[in-house]
Amino acid sequence: MAAVDYTSARQAIQRSSLAPVYYLTGEEDILKDELVGAIIDVAVDPASRDFNLDIRGAGDLTGESLHTLLETLPMLAERRVAVVRGIEQWRKNSKIWHVLYDYIARPSPTTILVVVSGPKHVDQSIARHATHVTVGPPDPDTMRDWAVARAARLGITLDSDAATHLIRAVGGSLSFASSEVDKLAAAMETGATVGVADIERFVGVRHGETLVDWVDAVAQRDVVRAIQLLDVVLPQPGITAVKMLNALGSTLLGTRLTRAFSDQRKNAKQVKDSLWRFLKNGHPPGIGRYGDEIDRWVAAARHWQTGELDDALKLTHEADEQLKSTTLSDPRATLTTLLLRFWSPKEAT
């Protein structure tokens, strides 16, 4: 069975379209927890959860106790939910795997089983028989929608611009976004609408001083602005030099693709259409609204020649390798050197 993403799984659950077995993998534990909660909310009435909801850690289970957990019938309800977390803890040849495999091959019609695994463990035998949901880092649009929904559950309203600035301010980190939304909800009055100024005040990151703004300054070859923003962006929560280089690399690649289409003597509309088809067919991770990303790449491409972009990508990769290969490098110095080399043809070649 092909894997589905978080958004598709969440939409199906909200329509009460539930599968007999879910297999949640990936690195975003917050989103996995939310999917578990959504399944429970739809499947089990709150009044009967004491009898019809079991959440167990894999390390606490044996083959016998897992069998009992899975074969228990619901009490005074149509169905029950069993959640098993951390199955990567089980030894490879343990009997408990066979109990699980036997069950998911013929799941009970009255039990919804949710199996939650760690970020690096994917068991193909489970994935083939279950609804496999891969929960990786969300794109900016998904994060923005998630932040707005979380704020609403906590009694406040994030307006569109505030949500966009919040996601930029936390550098795309879901855990930091969650923490900041929780702090906003605690600080604001119930029913309050949160604007950009509130994000600046409580999160401490001003509009125009986010990771995205730094990347845009580099892409537009504003070296003075880019170096100035280093001291503002690098210390922000959830931001590292490697993360900054990853974001920059994605934009440089998009800009390089834009230049490639432009070099084919395509007009502006043809270039944008080609970029749109590329994004729609490839679904590259970490990309926000396609129209917004395309506009950023087109604007940046005016400042670069094809060869310059090839050199910039090579230098960015070298800086990334330097940061990852030694603990002695100074992240700010590495980024500053990279920016200066972008504008030094002799260094770039």
C-alpha positions as CSV (number, residue, x, y, z in Angstrom):
1,M,0.0,0.0,0.0
2,A,1.4,3.4,-1.0
3,A,2.3,5.7,1.8
4,V,0.2,8.9,2.3
5,D,1.3,12.2,3.8
6,Y,0.1,13.9,6.9
7,T,-2.4,16.3,5.2
8,S,-4.1,13.5,3.2
9,A,-4.4,11.3,6.3
10,R,-5.7,14.1,8.4
11,Q,-8.4,15.0,5.9
12,A,-9.5,11.4,5.6
13,I,-9.8,11.1,9.4
14,Q,-11.8,14.3,9.6
15,R,-14.2,12.8,7.1
16,S,-14.5,9.8,9.5
17,S,-12.9,7.6,6.9
18,L,-10.9,5.4,9.2
19,A,-8.6,2.5,8.4
20,P,-8.4,-0.7,10.5
21,V,-4.6,-0.2,10.9
22,Y,-2.4,2.9,10.8
23,Y,1.4,2.9,10.6
24,L,2.9,6.3,11.5
25,T,6.5,6.8,10.7
26,G,8.8,9.9,10.2
27,E,10.5,12.5,12.3
28,E,7.8,14.9,13.2
29,D,6.5,13.5,16.5
30,I,4.2,16.5,17.1
31,L,2.3,15.7,13.9
32,K,2.2,11.9,14.7
33,D,0.7,12.7,18.1
34,E,-1.9,14.9,16.5
35,L,-2.9,12.2,14.1
36,V,-3.2,9.7,17.0
37,G,-5.4,12.3,18.8
38,A,-7.5,12.8,15.7
39,I,-8.1,9.1,15.2
40,I,-9.1,8.8,18.9
41,D,-11.5,11.8,18.7
42,V,-13.3,10.3,15.7
43,A,-13.3,6.6,16.7
44,V,-14.0,6.6,20.4
45,D,-16.7,8.5,22.4
46,P,-15.1,10.4,25.3
47,A,-17.5,8.8,27.7
48,S,-16.2,5.3,26.8
49,R,-12.5,5.9,26.5
50,D,-11.7,4.4,29.9
51,F,-12.9,1.0,28.4
52,N,-12.1,1.4,24.7
53,L,-8.8,3.2,24.5
54,D,-5.4,1.5,25.2
55,I,-2.2,3.4,24.6
56,R,0.9,1.3,25.3
57,G,4.6,1.6,24.9
58,A,6.2,-1.2,22.9
59,G,8.8,-1.9,25.5
60,D,6.0,-2.8,28.0
61,L,4.5,-5.5,25.8
62,T,5.2,-9.2,25.2
63,G,3.9,-11.4,22.5
64,E,1.1,-12.6,24.8
65,S,0.1,-9.2,26.1
66,L,0.1,-7.7,22.6
67,H,-2.2,-10.6,21.4
68,T,-4.5,-9.8,24.3
69,L,-4.5,-6.1,23.6
70,L,-5.3,-6.6,19.9
71,E,-8.0,-9.2,20.4
72,T,-9.9,-7.4,23.2
73,L,-13.5,-6.5,22.2
74,P,-15.0,-3.1,22.7
75,M,-17.2,-2.5,25.7
76,L,-20.6,-1.0,25.1
77,A,-19.4,0.6,21.8
78,E,-18.9,-0.3,18.2
79,R,-15.1,-0.1,18.2
80,R,-12.0,0.6,20.2
81,V,-8.6,2.0,19.6
82,A,-5.2,0.5,20.5
83,V,-2.1,2.6,20.1
84,V,1.4,1.0,20.3
85,R,4.3,3.4,20.3
86,G,8.0,2.8,19.7
87,I,8.0,-0.6,18.0
88,E,11.6,-0.1,16.9
89,Q,12.5,-1.2,20.5
90,W,11.6,-4.8,19.8
91,R,14.4,-7.2,19.0
92,K,14.6,-8.3,15.4
93,N,13.6,-11.9,15.8
94,S,11.3,-11.5,18.7
95,K,8.0,-13.4,18.8
96,I,6.1,-10.2,19.2
97,W,6.7,-9.3,15.6
98,H,4.9,-12.4,14.4
99,V,1.9,-11.5,16.6
100,L,1.7,-8.1,15.0
101,Y,2.2,-9.4,11.5
102,D,-0.5,-12.0,12.0
103,Y,-2.9,-9.4,13.3
104,I,-2.5,-6.8,10.6
105,A,-3.0,-9.4,7.9
106,R,-6.5,-10.0,9.3
107,P,-7.3,-7.0,11.5
108,S,-10.4,-7.0,13.8
109,P,-13.3,-5.0,12.4
110,T,-14.0,-3.6,15.9
111,T,-10.5,-2.4,16.7
112,I,-8.5,0.4,15.1
113,L,-4.8,-0.2,15.6
114,V,-2.3,2.7,15.5
115,V,1.4,1.7,15.3
116,V,3.8,4.5,15.9
117,S,7.5,4.1,14.9
118,G,10.6,6.2,15.2
119,P,12.0,8.4,12.4
120,K,14.4,5.9,10.9
121,H,12.5,2.6,11.3
122,V,10.1,1.5,8.5
123,D,9.0,-2.1,8.5
124,Q,7.9,-2.9,5.0
125,S,5.7,-5.9,6.2
126,I,3.6,-3.5,8.2
127,A,3.6,-0.8,5.6
128,R,2.2,-3.2,3.0
129,H,-0.9,-4.1,5.1
130,A,-1.5,-0.8,6.9
131,T,-2.4,2.7,6.0
132,H,1.2,4.0,6.1
133,V,1.5,7.7,6.9
134,T,4.9,9.2,6.5
135,V,5.1,12.3,8.7
136,G,8.1,14.3,7.6
137,P,8.9,18.0,8.0
138,P,5.9,19.9,6.7
139,D,6.0,22.5,4.0
140,P,5.5,26.2,5.0
141,D,1.8,26.1,3.9
142,T,1.1,23.1,6.0
143,M,2.9,24.6,9.0
144,R,1.0,27.8,8.6
145,D,-2.4,26.0,8.5
146,W,-1.2,23.9,11.5
147,A,-0.3,27.0,13.5
148,V,-3.6,28.7,12.8
149,A,-5.5,25.5,13.8
150,R,-3.5,25.1,17.0
151,A,-4.0,28.7,18.0
152,A,-7.8,28.4,17.4
153,R,-7.9,25.3,19.7
154,L,-6.2,27.4,22.3
155,G,-8.7,30.2,22.0
156,I,-6.8,32.8,19.9
157,T,-6.8,33.7,16.2
158,L,-3.7,34.0,14.1
159,D,-4.3,36.3,11.2
160,S,-2.7,35.3,7.9
161,D,0.2,37.6,8.0
162,A,1.0,36.8,11.6
163,A,1.0,33.0,10.8
164,T,3.3,33.6,7.9
165,H,5.7,35.6,10.0
166,L,5.6,33.1,12.8
167,I,6.6,30.2,10.5
168,R,9.4,32.3,9.1
169,A,10.5,33.4,12.6
170,V,10.9,29.9,13.9
171,G,12.8,28.8,10.8
172,G,10.4,26.1,9.8
173,S,10.8,24.3,13.1
174,L,7.5,22.7,14.2
175,S,8.5,22.2,17.8
176,F,9.5,25.9,18.1
177,A,6.3,26.9,16.4
178,S,4.3,24.8,18.8
179,S,6.1,26.4,21.8
180,E,5.5,30.0,20.5
181,V,1.8,29.4,19.8
182,D,1.4,28.1,23.3
183,K,3.2,31.1,24.7
184,L,1.0,33.5,22.7
185,A,-2.2,31.7,23.9
186,A,-1.0,32.1,27.5
187,A,-0.2,35.8,27.1
188,M,-3.1,36.9,25.0
189,E,-6.8,37.2,26.1
190,T,-9.1,34.5,25.0
191,G,-10.6,35.4,21.6
192,A,-7.8,37.8,20.8
193,T,-6.6,38.2,17.2
194,V,-2.8,37.9,16.9
195,G,-1.1,40.2,14.4
196,V,2.5,40.6,13.1
197,A,3.3,43.1,15.8
198,D,2.3,40.5,18.5
199,I,4.6,37.9,16.9
200,E,7.5,40.5,16.9
201,R,6.8,41.3,20.5
202,F,6.4,37.8,22.0
203,V,8.6,35.7,19.7
204,G,11.3,38.4,19.4
205,V,11.8,38.3,15.7
206,R,10.9,41.3,13.7
207,H,9.3,41.4,10.3
208,G,12.0,41.4,7.6
209,E,14.6,39.7,9.9
210,T,13.8,36.0,9.3
211,L,15.6,33.1,7.6
212,V,13.5,33.7,4.5
213,D,14.6,37.4,4.4
214,W,18.2,36.4,4.7
215,V,17.9,33.9,1.9
216,D,16.2,36.6,-0.3
217,A,18.9,39.1,0.5
218,V,21.5,36.6,-0.7
219,A,19.5,35.6,-3.8
220,Q,19.2,39.3,-4.7
221,R,22.9,39.7,-4.2
222,D,22.5,42.3,-1.5
223,V,25.7,41.4,0.3
224,V,25.6,44.2,2.8
225,R,22.1,43.3,3.9
226,A,22.8,39.6,3.9
227,I,25.9,40.0,6.2
228,Q,23.9,42.4,8.5
229,L,21.2,39.8,8.9
230,L,23.6,37.1,9.9
231,D,23.9,38.5,13.4
232,V,20.1,38.7,13.7
233,V,19.0,35.4,12.1
234,L,21.7,33.0,13.3
235,P,21.0,33.4,17.0
236,Q,17.2,32.8,16.6
237,P,15.6,29.7,18.1
238,G,15.7,26.7,15.8
239,I,18.2,28.3,13.5
240,T,21.7,26.8,12.7
241,A,24.2,27.6,10.0
242,V,23.5,24.3,8.4
243,K,19.8,25.0,8.3
244,M,20.5,28.4,6.7
245,L,22.7,26.8,4.0
246,N,20.0,24.2,3.3
247,A,17.4,27.0,2.8
248,L,19.8,28.9,0.6
249,G,20.7,25.9,-1.4
250,S,17.0,25.2,-2.2
251,T,16.6,28.8,-3.4
252,L,19.8,28.8,-5.5
253,L,18.7,25.5,-7.1
254,G,15.3,27.0,-8.0
255,T,17.0,30.1,-9.3
256,R,19.4,28.0,-11.4
257,L,16.4,26.1,-12.9
258,T,14.8,29.5,-13.7
259,R,18.0,30.6,-15.5
260,A,18.1,27.3,-17.4
261,F,14.6,27.9,-18.7
262,S,15.4,31.6,-19.5
263,D,18.5,30.5,-21.4
264,Q,16.2,28.5,-23.6
265,R,14.9,31.8,-24.9
266,K,11.5,31.3,-23.2
267,N,9.5,34.3,-22.4
268,A,8.4,35.2,-18.8
269,K,5.2,33.3,-19.0
270,Q,6.8,30.2,-20.5
271,V,9.4,30.3,-17.8
272,K,6.8,30.4,-15.1
273,D,4.7,27.7,-16.7
274,S,7.8,25.4,-16.9
275,L,8.6,26.0,-13.3
276,W,5.0,25.3,-12.3
277,R,5.1,22.0,-14.2
278,F,8.4,21.1,-12.5
279,L,7.0,21.7,-9.0
280,K,3.7,20.0,-9.7
281,N,5.4,16.9,-11.1
282,G,8.3,16.7,-8.7
283,H,6.7,17.8,-5.4
284,P,10.1,18.8,-3.9
285,P,10.1,19.0,-0.1
286,G,10.2,22.2,1.8
287,I,8.5,24.3,-0.9
288,G,5.7,26.7,0.1
289,R,3.1,28.1,-2.2
290,Y,4.3,27.4,-5.7
291,G,3.4,30.8,-7.0
292,D,5.3,32.6,-4.3
293,E,8.4,30.4,-4.7
294,I,8.3,30.9,-8.5
295,D,8.1,34.7,-8.1
296,R,11.1,34.6,-5.7
297,W,13.2,32.5,-8.1
298,V,12.3,34.7,-11.1
299,A,13.2,37.8,-9.1
300,A,16.5,36.3,-8.0
301,A,17.4,35.0,-11.5
302,R,17.7,38.6,-12.7
303,H,20.7,39.1,-10.5
304,W,22.7,36.0,-11.6
305,Q,24.2,34.4,-14.7
306,T,24.1,30.6,-15.1
307,G,27.8,30.2,-14.4
308,E,27.6,32.3,-11.3
309,L,24.8,30.1,-9.9
310,D,26.8,27.0,-10.6
311,D,29.7,28.5,-8.7
312,A,27.4,29.6,-5.8
313,L,26.0,26.1,-5.5
314,K,29.4,24.6,-5.4
315,L,30.6,27.1,-2.7
316,T,27.4,26.5,-0.7
317,H,28.1,22.7,-0.8
318,E,31.7,23.3,0.3
319,A,30.5,25.5,3.2
320,D,28.0,22.9,4.3
321,E,30.7,20.1,4.2
322,Q,33.0,22.3,6.3
323,L,30.3,22.9,9.0
324,K,29.5,19.2,9.2
325,S,33.0,17.9,9.2
326,T,34.6,19.9,12.0
327,T,33.6,21.2,15.4
328,L,36.2,23.9,15.1
329,S,34.6,26.1,12.4
330,D,32.9,29.3,13.4
331,P,29.4,29.2,11.8
332,R,29.2,33.0,11.4
333,A,32.7,33.2,9.9
334,T,31.9,30.4,7.5
335,L,28.7,32.0,6.3
336,T,30.4,35.4,6.0
337,T,33.2,33.9,4.0
338,L,30.7,32.2,1.7
339,L,28.8,35.4,1.1
340,L,32.0,37.3,0.2
341,R,33.1,34.5,-2.1
342,F,29.8,34.9,-4.0
343,W,30.9,38.3,-5.0
344,S,34.6,37.5,-5.7
345,P,34.9,35.9,-9.2
346,K,38.5,34.8,-8.5
347,E,37.4,32.9,-5.4
348,A,34.4,31.4,-7.0
349,T,36.2,29.8,-10.0
